[in-house]
Each structure stands twice: as C-alpha cells, then as structure tokens.
C-alpha cells in the first residue's frame, strides 16, 4: 500500500513538473534572426576617416548612450551599427567635420549570465554563435542536481523582458540570462 502511495506521489510530482513547462514564444525565436541592436554593455569601435583623435572604442552606458568627443552623448540603445554611424556622421557634419566618413563596428558584445545548477554561475563574455550548451560548458558544466534537458532563458527584446524554456542546442544572444533548473530526482 505504501509503495502505491509513493508511486502515485512520484507520478503527480512528475506531471506537475510537466504542467509548468512553457515553451519559448515566437517573438523569442524571431529575435535570433533579426538584426543585432546595441544595448548597455556593448563596446563599439568608431572609425572616422582622417580623424585619428575620434577613432576609439566606446562603451554603451547604462542609459543607452555612447559619449563621443566633440558631439557628446549619442543614443545607441536599440540602434544597429549602421544607424549609429549615420547619427554620428550627421552630428559631426553639423559644424565639426565636413562630410565625415564614419564607420561603427562591434568591438565586444555585452556579456551573458548563467545561474542556477551550474558549477560556476556568473557573467561571461559572449562569442558569436554560442548555444546554451557552450554557455553551460564555459560556466564549468552542470552541477550534480541539474535538469539537463532544457533551460530557461530571459531576454530583453524591444524594451520587453521575455522568458522561455529552450533546449540545450538553442542559440543565445548577448545579454541573455540562462537559468538551469534543479531536477526533481
């Protein structure tokens, strides 16, 4: 009798774990194929042809701006690198440099975060093409109590915070927070 009650409890707990499963929505996956937009923590390399004093790397601050000599703060959050280059060029052309030739490229992506049931939770440098599995490997691998089939990812997209459950083969983006859950047994 006790064995049946125990078996029933195990089945109920197993089903409860399945009922809380929330796959990632369409917007979550579409963010992977869209163009990359800048946000806080990204480092950009600014190149202004024949203006070596302006050529440098700049970090997008917490407010979403980059501070450029001569022109001050320029909005970078939510912009693609080519849009940022056009904004900087138009501001430089407004009384500072005649017909500036400006290029902006990403020098370093903002970090991603891993937390939960991994050996070394923390902040890590993003590399293009990373998957959940490579991110977990960088964080030292799973702990002994980790759920190893899927993880939850929190991602900011167009000012909204999205969370979805994905497989280990899913790609990640800069700024993602990966949460590895604890398994039941």
MIZA-956883 format. One line per 8 residues: for each residue x, y, z of N, C-alpha, C, O. Coordinates in nm, 3 decimals. Example, Ala and Ser with C-alpha at 12.3 -4.5 7.8 and 13.67 -1.06 7.14 Angstrom:
# MIZA-956883
1.319/-0.569/0.780/1.230/-0.450/0.780/1.320/-0.330/0.780/1.424/-0.332/0.846 ~ 1.285/-0.225/0.708/1.367/-0.106/0.714/1.290/0.003/0.787/1.341/0.114/0.804
***
This chain:
# MIZA-956883
0.082/-0.119/0.000/0.000/0.000/0.000/0.087/0.126/0.000/0.063/0.220/-0.076 ~ 0.190/0.127/0.086/0.279/0.243/0.094/0.350/0.265/-0.039/0.371/0.379/-0.080 ~ 0.387/0.154/-0.107/0.456/0.165/-0.236/0.365/0.230/-0.340/0.412/0.309/-0.422 ~ 0.235/0.197/-0.338/0.141/0.257/-0.434/0.125/0.407/-0.409/0.122/0.485/-0.504 ~ 0.115/0.445/-0.282/0.102/0.587/-0.249/0.228/0.662/-0.292/0.220/0.772/-0.346 ~ 0.343/0.602/-0.269/0.470/0.663/-0.309/0.477/0.676/-0.460/0.520/0.780/-0.512 ~ 0.436/0.571/-0.532/0.435/0.576/-0.679/0.340/0.684/-0.729/0.373/0.758/-0.822 ~ 0.222/0.694/-0.669/0.126/0.797/-0.706/0.184/0.937/-0.683/0.166/1.026/-0.766
0.252/0.955/-0.571/0.314/1.084/-0.541/0.420/1.119/-0.644/0.431/1.235/-0.686 ~ 0.498/1.022/-0.685/0.602/1.045/-0.786/0.539/1.085/-0.919/0.587/1.177/-0.986 ~ 0.432/1.017/-0.958/0.364/1.048/-1.083/0.305/1.189/-1.078/0.317/1.266/-1.173 ~ 0.242/1.224/-0.967/0.182/1.357/-0.953/0.290/1.465/-0.960/0.271/1.566/-1.028 ~ 0.401/1.444/-0.892/0.510/1.542/-0.898/0.567/1.552/-1.038/0.600/1.661/-1.084 ~ 0.578/1.440/-1.107/0.627/1.441/-1.245/0.535/1.518/-1.336/0.581/1.596/-1.420 ~ 0.405/1.496/-1.322/0.308/1.569/-1.404/0.306/1.717/-1.371/0.288/1.801/-1.460 ~ 0.324/1.751/-1.244/0.330/1.891/-1.205/0.448/1.960/-1.274/0.437/2.073/-1.319
0.561/1.890/-1.280/0.678/1.946/-1.349/0.650/1.969/-1.496/0.697/2.068/-1.554 ~ 0.573/1.879/-1.558/0.537/1.895/-1.700/0.438/2.007/-1.720/0.443/2.077/-1.822 ~ 0.346/2.027/-1.625/0.244/2.129/-1.643/0.300/2.270/-1.635/0.239/2.363/-1.688 ~ 0.415/2.288/-1.572/0.473/2.421/-1.563/0.563/2.453/-1.683/0.623/2.561/-1.690 ~ 0.571/2.360/-1.776/0.653/2.380/-1.895/0.593/2.488/-1.983/0.476/2.480/-2.021 ~ 0.674/2.588/-2.016/0.630/2.696/-2.104/0.733/2.710/-2.216/0.840/2.766/-2.194 ~ 0.702/2.661/-2.337/0.799/2.678/-2.445/0.813/2.826/-2.480/0.723/2.906/-2.456 ~ 0.926/2.859/-2.536/0.951/2.997/-2.576/0.855/3.037/-2.688/0.825/2.956/-2.776
0.808/3.160/-2.684/0.714/3.209/-2.784/0.781/3.245/-2.915/0.904/3.242/-2.926 ~ 0.699/3.280/-3.016/0.750/3.314/-3.148/0.842/3.436/-3.146/0.946/3.436/-3.212 ~ 0.805/3.538/-3.071/0.887/3.660/-3.065/1.025/3.628/-3.008/1.125/3.689/-3.046 ~ 1.029/3.533/-2.916/1.155/3.492/-2.854/1.250/3.436/-2.960/1.369/3.469/-2.962 ~ 1.197/3.351/-3.048/1.280/3.290/-3.152/1.309/3.386/-3.267/1.417/3.381/-3.326 ~ 1.215/3.474/-3.297/1.237/3.570/-3.406/1.349/3.668/-3.373/1.412/3.722/-3.463 ~ 1.374/3.689/-3.244/1.481/3.781/-3.205/1.618/3.727/-3.246/1.715/3.803/-3.253 ~ 1.627/3.598/-3.271/1.754/3.536/-3.310/1.791/3.564/-3.455/1.909/3.566/-3.490
1.691/3.586/-3.540/1.720/3.604/-3.682/1.719/3.751/-3.723/1.763/3.784/-3.833 ~ 1.671/3.838/-3.638/1.668/3.980/-3.670/1.806/4.043/-3.659/1.899/3.981/-3.606 ~ 1.820/4.165/-3.707/1.948/4.233/-3.696/1.983/4.263/-3.550/1.894/4.285/-3.467 ~ 2.111/4.264/-3.521/2.157/4.288/-3.386/2.143/4.436/-3.352/2.183/4.523/-3.430 ~ 2.086/4.464/-3.236/2.073/4.602/-3.190/2.157/4.621/-3.064/2.171/4.531/-2.982 ~ 2.212/4.738/-3.052/2.301/4.770/-2.940/2.224/4.792/-2.811/2.107/4.831/-2.813 ~ 2.293/4.767/-2.699/2.234/4.791/-2.568/2.348/4.812/-2.469/2.465/4.804/-2.505 ~ 2.312/4.840/-2.345/2.411/4.866/-2.240/2.510/4.752/-2.228/2.473/4.634/-2.227
2.637/4.788/-2.219/2.743/4.688/-2.203/2.815/4.656/-2.332/2.925/4.602/-2.327 ~ 2.756/4.687/-2.447/2.825/4.664/-2.574/2.938/4.765/-2.589/2.926/4.880/-2.545 ~ 3.048/4.722/-2.651/3.158/4.813/-2.685/3.161/4.824/-2.837/3.164/4.724/-2.908 ~ 3.162/4.950/-2.886/3.168/4.973/-3.029/3.300/5.041/-3.065/3.356/5.118/-2.986 ~ 3.347/5.011/-3.184/3.468/5.074/-3.237/3.425/5.177/-3.339/3.360/5.144/-3.438 ~ 3.461/5.302/-3.314/3.426/5.413/-3.403/3.549/5.447/-3.487/3.658/5.467/-3.435 ~ 3.527/5.454/-3.617/3.634/5.492/-3.709/3.582/5.608/-3.793/3.484/5.595/-3.866 ~ 3.649/5.722/-3.782/3.618/5.839/-3.862/3.740/5.865/-3.950/3.848/5.899/-3.900
3.723/5.848/-4.080/3.834/5.860/-4.174/3.903/5.996/-4.161/3.837/6.100/-4.162 ~ 4.035/5.994/-4.148/4.122/6.111/-4.133/4.100/6.188/-4.002/4.135/6.305/-3.994 ~ 4.044/6.124/-3.901/4.022/6.188/-3.770/4.069/6.092/-3.660/3.988/6.034/-3.588 ~ 4.199/6.075/-3.648/4.254/5.976/-3.555/4.218/6.005/-3.409/4.216/5.913/-3.327 ~ 4.190/6.130/-3.376/4.153/6.163/-3.238/4.016/6.106/-3.199/3.988/6.085/-3.081 ~ 3.930/6.081/-3.297/3.798/6.027/-3.269/3.794/5.874/-3.277/3.704/5.811/-3.221 ~ 3.891/5.815/-3.345/3.894/5.670/-3.361/3.925/5.604/-3.227/4.034/5.621/-3.172 ~ 3.828/5.529/-3.176/3.845/5.469/-3.044/3.733/5.369/-3.022/3.642/5.356/-3.104
3.740/5.298/-2.908/3.630/5.212/-2.866/3.551/5.283/-2.758/3.607/5.346/-2.668 ~ 3.419/5.273/-2.768/3.329/5.339/-2.675/3.229/5.236/-2.622/3.183/5.149/-2.696 ~ 3.196/5.248/-2.494/3.101/5.156/-2.431/2.964/5.220/-2.424/2.951/5.338/-2.391 ~ 2.862/5.142/-2.456/2.724/5.189/-2.441/2.695/5.187/-2.291/2.701/5.082/-2.227 ~ 2.662/5.305/-2.235/2.641/5.314/-2.090/2.503/5.263/-2.049/2.424/5.221/-2.133 ~ 2.477/5.267/-1.919/2.351/5.216/-1.864/2.229/5.288/-1.920/2.120/5.231/-1.927 ~ 2.247/5.413/-1.961/2.136/5.490/-2.018/2.115/5.463/-2.166/2.018/5.510/-2.225 ~ 2.207/5.386/-2.227/2.194/5.354/-2.369/2.264/5.452/-2.462/2.233/5.456/-2.581
2.357/5.532/-2.409/2.428/5.632/-2.489/2.576/5.597/-2.500/2.632/5.528/-2.415 ~ 2.638/5.647/-2.607/2.784/5.649/-2.617/2.825/5.795/-2.615/2.760/5.879/-2.676 ~ 2.932/5.824/-2.545/2.981/5.961/-2.533/3.098/5.980/-2.628/3.204/5.920/-2.610 ~ 3.078/6.063/-2.730/3.177/6.086/-2.836/3.235/6.227/-2.820/3.160/6.322/-2.801 ~ 3.368/6.240/-2.828/3.426/6.376/-2.822/3.367/6.466/-2.931/3.330/6.418/-3.039 ~ 3.357/6.590/-2.905/3.302/6.696/-2.991/3.149/6.700/-2.989/3.091/6.808/-2.979 ~ 3.083/6.586/-2.997/2.937/6.587/-3.013/2.862/6.541/-2.888/2.740/6.558/-2.881 ~ 2.930/6.484/-2.792/2.864/6.443/-2.668/2.794/6.309/-2.677/2.839/6.219/-2.748
2.683/6.295/-2.605/2.610/6.168/-2.597/2.526/6.145/-2.721/2.457/6.234/-2.770 ~ 2.534/6.021/-2.772/2.456/5.980/-2.889/2.379/5.853/-2.849/2.436/5.762/-2.789 ~ 2.251/5.849/-2.882/2.169/5.732/-2.849/2.218/5.611/-2.926/2.230/5.615/-3.049 ~ 2.247/5.502/-2.853/2.292/5.377/-2.917/2.194/5.263/-2.891/2.182/5.173/-2.973 ~ 2.125/5.266/-2.777/2.034/5.156/-2.742/1.926/5.140/-2.848/1.860/5.236/-2.887 ~ 1.910/5.016/-2.894/1.809/4.987/-2.995/1.851/5.017/-3.137/1.773/4.994/-3.230 ~ 1.971/5.068/-3.156/2.020/5.102/-3.290/2.111/4.991/-3.343/2.179/4.923/-3.266 ~ 2.110/4.976/-3.474/2.208/4.889/-3.540/2.334/4.972/-3.561/2.329/5.094/-3.554
2.445/4.907/-3.588/2.572/4.980/-3.602/2.568/5.080/-3.718/2.624/5.188/-3.707 ~ 2.501/5.044/-3.828/2.494/5.139/-3.940/2.408/5.260/-3.907/2.436/5.370/-3.954 ~ 2.304/5.241/-3.826/2.221/5.355/-3.783/2.299/5.447/-3.691/2.289/5.569/-3.702 ~ 2.377/5.388/-3.601/2.460/5.468/-3.510/2.563/5.547/-3.590/2.588/5.664/-3.561 ~ 2.623/5.484/-3.690/2.723/5.553/-3.774/2.660/5.673/-3.845/2.722/5.779/-3.854 ~ 2.538/5.656/-3.897/2.470/5.768/-3.965/2.440/5.882/-3.868/2.458/5.999/-3.902 ~ 2.395/5.849/-3.746/2.366/5.952/-3.646/2.493/6.030/-3.608/2.491/6.152/-3.597 ~ 2.601/5.957/-3.588/2.728/6.023/-3.552/2.776/6.110/-3.668/2.820/6.223/-3.646
2.767/6.059/-3.791/2.811/6.136/-3.908/2.730/6.265/-3.923/2.786/6.370/-3.953 ~ 2.599/6.257/-3.903/2.517/6.377/-3.919/2.548/6.479/-3.810/2.546/6.600/-3.835 ~ 2.578/6.433/-3.689/2.613/6.526/-3.581/2.751/6.587/-3.603/2.773/6.704/-3.573 ~ 2.845/6.507/-3.655/2.978/6.561/-3.685/2.972/6.659/-3.802/3.046/6.757/-3.805 ~ 2.885/6.633/-3.897/2.870/6.719/-4.015/2.806/6.853/-3.978/2.814/6.949/-4.056 ~ 2.745/6.861/-3.862/2.678/6.982/-3.817/2.778/7.077/-3.749/2.764/7.109/-3.631 ~ 2.878/7.121/-3.824/2.970/7.224/-3.777/3.104/7.175/-3.724/3.184/7.257/-3.680 ~ 3.131/7.046/-3.726/3.258/6.995/-3.674/3.350/6.943/-3.783/3.466/6.983/-3.791
3.300/6.853/-3.867/3.381/6.792/-3.974/3.299/6.794/-4.102/3.182/6.756/-4.103 ~ 3.362/6.840/-4.210/3.293/6.847/-4.338/3.291/6.708/-4.402/3.395/6.645/-4.420 ~ 3.170/6.660/-4.436/3.147/6.530/-4.500/3.222/6.415/-4.430/3.308/6.352/-4.491 ~ 3.192/6.388/-4.305/3.264/6.283/-4.234/3.230/6.144/-4.288/3.116/6.114/-4.322 ~ 3.332/6.059/-4.294/3.316/5.920/-4.334/3.327/5.837/-4.207/3.436/5.817/-4.154 ~ 3.212/5.788/-4.157/3.206/5.724/-4.026/3.171/5.576/-4.040/3.084/5.538/-4.119 ~ 3.239/5.495/-3.963/3.211/5.352/-3.958/3.203/5.310/-3.811/3.284/5.354/-3.729 ~ 3.105/5.226/-3.779/3.091/5.173/-3.643/3.080/5.022/-3.653/3.003/4.969/-3.733
3.158/4.953/-3.572/3.151/4.807/-3.565/3.152/4.765/-3.420/3.194/4.840/-3.332 ~ 3.106/4.644/-3.395/3.104/4.593/-3.258/3.242/4.543/-3.221/3.298/4.456/-3.288 ~ 3.297/4.599/-3.115/3.428/4.555/-3.065/3.412/4.441/-2.966/3.492/4.347/-2.964 ~ 3.308/4.449/-2.883/3.282/4.343/-2.785/3.133/4.345/-2.750/3.076/4.449/-2.718 ~ 3.073/4.227/-2.757/2.931/4.215/-2.721/2.915/4.224/-2.570/3.008/4.195/-2.495 ~ 2.795/4.264/-2.526/2.766/4.265/-2.383/2.768/4.121/-2.332/2.745/4.028/-2.410 ~ 2.794/4.102/-2.205/2.806/3.966/-2.152/2.670/3.896/-2.139/2.565/3.959/-2.144 ~ 2.677/3.765/-2.122/2.558/3.687/-2.087/2.579/3.634/-1.947/2.690/3.639/-1.893
2.472/3.582/-1.887/2.477/3.538/-1.748/2.425/3.396/-1.737/2.330/3.358/-1.806 ~ 2.487/3.317/-1.649/2.442/3.181/-1.623/2.421/3.169/-1.474/2.507/3.206/-1.394 ~ 2.305/3.115/-1.435/2.277/3.097/-1.293/2.200/2.967/-1.272/2.151/2.906/-1.367 ~ 2.190/2.926/-1.149/2.118/2.803/-1.117/2.214/2.688/-1.095/2.320/2.705/-1.034 ~ 2.177/2.572/-1.145/2.250/2.449/-1.118/2.367/2.427/-1.215/2.368/2.333/-1.294 ~ 2.465/2.517/-1.207/2.591/2.502/-1.279/2.704/2.514/-1.178/2.683/2.559/-1.065 ~ 2.822/2.472/-1.218/2.934/2.471/-1.122/2.981/2.611/-1.085/3.011/2.638/-0.969 ~ 2.987/2.702/-1.185/3.033/2.837/-1.157/2.939/2.937/-1.223/2.958/2.976/-1.338
2.836/2.978/-1.149/2.741/3.076/-1.202/2.811/3.211/-1.213/2.903/3.240/-1.136 ~ 2.768/3.293/-1.308/2.827/3.426/-1.320/2.806/3.489/-1.455/2.719/3.449/-1.533 ~ 2.888/3.589/-1.481/2.883/3.669/-1.604/2.998/3.624/-1.694/3.110/3.605/-1.647 ~ 2.969/3.606/-1.823/3.070/3.557/-1.916/3.067/3.637/-2.045/2.963/3.693/-2.082 ~ 3.181/3.641/-2.114/3.191/3.713/-2.241/3.121/3.634/-2.351/3.137/3.513/-2.362 ~ 3.044/3.704/-2.431/2.970/3.642/-2.541/3.061/3.628/-2.663/3.141/3.716/-2.693 ~ 3.046/3.514/-2.731/3.115/3.489/-2.857/3.009/3.455/-2.961/2.916/3.381/-2.931 ~ 3.021/3.507/-3.080/2.923/3.484/-3.185/2.900/3.335/-3.208/2.996/3.257/-3.214
2.774/3.297/-3.219/2.739/3.158/-3.249/2.723/3.068/-3.128/2.715/2.946/-3.143 ~ 2.719/3.125/-3.009/2.709/3.044/-2.888/2.571/2.979/-2.876/2.470/3.034/-2.920 ~ 2.570/2.860/-2.816/2.446/2.791/-2.783/2.439/2.779/-2.631/2.535/2.810/-2.560 ~ 2.325/2.735/-2.582/2.309/2.713/-2.438/2.414/2.615/-2.389/2.473/2.634/-2.283 ~ 2.438/2.510/-2.468/2.534/2.407/-2.427/2.675/2.463/-2.412/2.744/2.429/-2.316 ~ 2.719/2.548/-2.505/2.853/2.606/-2.492/2.859/2.704/-2.375/2.962/2.715/-2.309 ~ 2.750/2.775/-2.350/2.747/2.867/-2.236/2.759/2.791/-2.104/2.829/2.834/-2.013 ~ 2.691/2.677/-2.095/2.700/2.596/-1.973/2.839/2.536/-1.959/2.891/2.527/-1.848
2.899/2.496/-2.070/3.035/2.444/-2.065/3.133/2.550/-2.014/3.222/2.519/-1.936 ~ 3.116/2.674/-2.058/3.202/2.783/-2.013/3.186/2.805/-1.863/3.282/2.842/-1.794 ~ 3.065/2.783/-1.811/3.040/2.804/-1.668/3.076/2.681/-1.584/3.034/2.672/-1.469 ~ 3.151/2.590/-1.639/3.200/2.475/-1.563/3.115/2.351/-1.575/3.148/2.248/-1.516 ~ 3.006/2.357/-1.649/2.920/2.241/-1.667/2.808/2.237/-1.564/2.798/2.323/-1.476 ~ 2.725/2.135/-1.576/2.612/2.117/-1.486/2.658/2.074/-1.348/2.760/2.007/-1.334 ~ 2.582/2.113/-1.246/2.604/2.058/-1.112/2.540/1.919/-1.111/2.473/1.880/-1.206 ~ 2.560/1.845/-1.005/2.507/1.709/-0.997/2.355/1.707/-0.989/2.295/1.603/-1.018
2.292/1.815/-0.952/2.146/1.819/-0.937/2.075/1.892/-1.051/1.957/1.925/-1.039 ~ 2.145/1.918/-1.160/2.089/2.000/-1.268/1.993/1.924/-1.357/2.013/1.806/-1.386 ~ 1.889/1.991/-1.401/1.799/1.943/-1.505/1.876/1.963/-1.636/1.907/2.077/-1.671 ~ 1.906/1.856/-1.709/1.997/1.866/-1.823/1.929/1.855/-1.959/1.997/1.836/-2.059 ~ 1.796/1.867/-1.964/1.726/1.858/-2.092/1.690/1.995/-2.148/1.687/2.013/-2.270 ~ 1.664/2.092/-2.063/1.623/2.225/-2.108/1.662/2.327/-2.002/1.693/2.292/-1.889 ~ 1.660/2.454/-2.041/1.690/2.566/-1.951/1.591/2.678/-1.978/1.522/2.678/-2.080 ~ 1.584/2.773/-1.888/1.503/2.892/-1.909/1.597/3.007/-1.946/1.703/3.025/-1.885
1.558/3.083/-2.046/1.637/3.199/-2.088/1.550/3.323/-2.072/1.434/3.325/-2.113 ~ 1.607/3.427/-2.012/1.541/3.557/-2.004/1.615/3.650/-2.098/1.737/3.660/-2.095 ~ 1.538/3.718/-2.183/1.597/3.803/-2.288/1.517/3.931/-2.296/1.395/3.930/-2.286 ~ 1.587/4.043/-2.314/1.519/4.170/-2.334/1.505/4.194/-2.483/1.602/4.184/-2.558 ~ 1.383/4.226/-2.525/1.357/4.247/-2.666/1.262/4.366/-2.681/1.149/4.361/-2.633 ~ 1.307/4.470/-2.747/1.227/4.591/-2.770/1.168/4.646/-2.641/1.052/4.685/-2.637 ~ 1.249/4.648/-2.535/1.205/4.703/-2.408/1.121/4.608/-2.325/1.083/4.642/-2.213 ~ 1.092/4.489/-2.376/1.014/4.390/-2.302/1.105/4.276/-2.257/1.199/4.239/-2.327
1.075/4.223/-2.140/1.151/4.109/-2.088/1.073/3.982/-2.121/0.959/3.966/-2.078 ~ 1.136/3.892/-2.196/1.074/3.766/-2.234/1.148/3.651/-2.167/1.271/3.654/-2.156 ~ 1.074/3.550/-2.124/1.134/3.429/-2.068/1.076/3.310/-2.141/0.955/3.302/-2.163 ~ 1.163/3.216/-2.177/1.116/3.096/-2.245/1.204/2.978/-2.211/1.320/2.994/-2.175 ~ 1.147/2.861/-2.223/1.220/2.737/-2.198/1.269/2.683/-2.331/1.190/2.668/-2.425 ~ 1.398/2.654/-2.339/1.458/2.610/-2.465/1.546/2.487/-2.442/1.584/2.456/-2.330 ~ 1.575/2.419/-2.551/1.665/2.303/-2.548/1.810/2.350/-2.538/1.840/2.468/-2.558 ~ 1.898/2.257/-2.506/2.040/2.291/-2.491/2.105/2.332/-2.622/2.210/2.397/-2.620
2.045/2.298/-2.734/2.104/2.333/-2.864/2.060/2.471/-2.912/2.104/2.515/-3.019 ~ 1.975/2.538/-2.837/1.925/2.670/-2.878/2.036/2.775/-2.874/2.119/2.774/-2.784 ~ 2.037/2.864/-2.972/2.135/2.973/-2.969/2.101/3.075/-2.863/1.985/3.090/-2.824 ~ 2.203/3.146/-2.816/2.180/3.255/-2.721/2.225/3.385/-2.784/2.293/3.386/-2.886 ~ 2.186/3.494/-2.720/2.224/3.629/-2.765/2.296/3.701/-2.652/2.284/3.663/-2.536 ~ 2.371/3.804/-2.686/2.433/3.884/-2.580/2.328/3.940/-2.486/2.220/3.982/-2.529 ~ 2.358/3.940/-2.357/2.267/3.992/-2.258/2.168/3.890/-2.203/2.097/3.920/-2.107 ~ 2.164/3.769/-2.262/2.073/3.666/-2.213/2.111/3.622/-2.072/2.228/3.625/-2.034
2.011/3.582/-1.994/2.033/3.519/-1.865/1.981/3.377/-1.875/1.863/3.354/-1.901 ~ 2.070/3.282/-1.854/2.037/3.140/-1.864/2.019/3.087/-1.723/2.106/3.104/-1.638 ~ 1.906/3.022/-1.699/1.879/2.965/-1.567/1.863/2.814/-1.581/1.773/2.767/-1.650 ~ 1.952/2.739/-1.514/1.948/2.594/-1.515/1.872/2.550/-1.391/1.913/2.577/-1.278 ~ 1.761/2.481/-1.414/1.676/2.437/-1.302/1.733/2.313/-1.234/1.817/2.241/-1.288 ~ 1.683/2.292/-1.113/1.720/2.172/-1.037/1.623/2.061/-1.077/1.503/2.085/-1.092 ~ 1.675/1.939/-1.094/1.588/1.827/-1.129/1.519/1.775/-1.003/1.564/1.799/-0.891 ~ 1.410/1.702/-1.024/1.335/1.650/-0.908/1.404/1.531/-0.846/1.407/1.519/-0.724
1.461/1.442/-0.928/1.522/1.320/-0.875/1.662/1.303/-0.923/1.728/1.205/-0.888
***
